[in-house]
């Protein structure tokens, strides 16, 4: 449990660093994007992203975690959470949920 909270705190700190970084403003239509992903460990992963394009500067984070997998591997329950922030248009987007799958 401590590992999960540590990983979540680390992801939040990384997102704050990405969000506070200065980005040179140019008028070109180039798309700048950076993505960082944590290694898979015990069913969870964190994906950090930063993107700059015509829509503005945006930072995002997504957390995925496997809660349960059946013994035969046919069924699973996963939890996910995501958040993003557009700095130029002052927009926030958050979401999350639980997803179950069963293969017949």
C-alpha positions in Angstrom: 0.0 0.0 0.0 2.9 2.4 0.8 4.4 1.7 -2.6 1.1 2.8 -4.4 1.0 6.0 -2.5 4.7 6.7 -3.1 4.2 6.0 -6.8 1.2 8.3 -7.0 3.1 11.1 -5.1 6.0 10.7 -7.5 3.7 11.0 -10.5 2.0 14.1 -9.1 5.4 15.7 -8.5 6.5 14.9 -12.0 3.3 16.4 -13.4 3.9 19.5 -11.4 7.5 19.8 -12.7 6.3 19.4 -16.3 3.5 21.9 -15.8 5.8 24.6 -14.3 8.5 24.3 -16.9 8.8 27.2 -19.3 8.2 26.6 -23.0 9.5 28.9 -25.6 6.6 30.3 -27.6 6.9 30.3 -31.4 4.4 30.9 -34.1 5.1 27.8 -36.1 2.6 24.9 -36.4 5.1 22.4 -34.9 3.7 19.9 -32.4 6.0 19.3 -29.4 5.2 16.3 -27.3 7.0 14.4 -24.5 5.8 11.2 -22.9 7.2 9.3 -19.9 5.9 6.0 -18.7 6.7 4.1 -15.6 7.8 0.5 -15.8 5.2 -2.2 -15.1 5.3 -3.1 -11.5 2.8 -5.3 -9.7 0.0 -4.4 -12.2 0.2 -0.6 -12.1 1.6 2.0 -14.4 1.8 5.8 -14.7 1.9 7.6 -18.0 3.0 11.3 -18.0 2.6 13.5 -21.1 3.2 17.1 -22.2 2.1 18.4 -25.6 2.3 21.8 -27.3 0.4 22.5 -30.5 -2.1 24.9 -32.0 -4.6 24.0 -29.2 -2.1 25.2 -26.5 0.2 23.7 -23.9 -1.3 20.6 -22.2 0.1 18.3 -19.5 -1.6 15.0 -18.7 -1.2 12.0 -16.4 -2.9 8.6 -16.5 -2.7 5.9 -13.9 -3.7 2.2 -14.5 -3.8 -0.6 -12.0 -4.9 -4.2 -12.2 -7.2 -5.0 -9.2 -8.0 -8.6 -9.9 -7.2 -11.3 -12.5 -8.9 -14.7 -12.5 -6.7 -17.8 -12.0 -7.2 -19.0 -15.6 -6.4 -15.5 -16.9 -9.7 -15.1 -18.7 -11.2 -12.3 -16.5 -9.8 -9.1 -15.0 -10.8 -6.0 -13.2 -8.8 -2.8 -13.8 -9.0 0.7 -12.3 -7.9 3.8 -14.2 -7.6 7.5 -13.5 -6.6 10.4 -15.8 -6.2 14.1 -15.6 -5.1 16.8 -17.9 -4.6 20.6 -17.8 -4.5 23.0 -20.8 -2.5 26.0 -19.6 -3.4 28.4 -22.4 -7.2 28.0 -22.2 -7.3 27.3 -18.4 -9.1 23.9 -18.9 -9.0 20.9 -16.6 -10.2 17.5 -17.4 -10.4 14.6 -14.9 -11.9 11.2 -15.0 -11.6 7.6 -13.9 -13.4 4.4 -13.4 -13.3 0.6 -13.1 -13.4 -1.7 -16.0 -14.1 -5.5 -16.0 -13.4 -8.0 -18.8 -14.3 -11.6 -19.3 -13.2 -13.7 -22.3 -15.4 -16.6 -23.3 
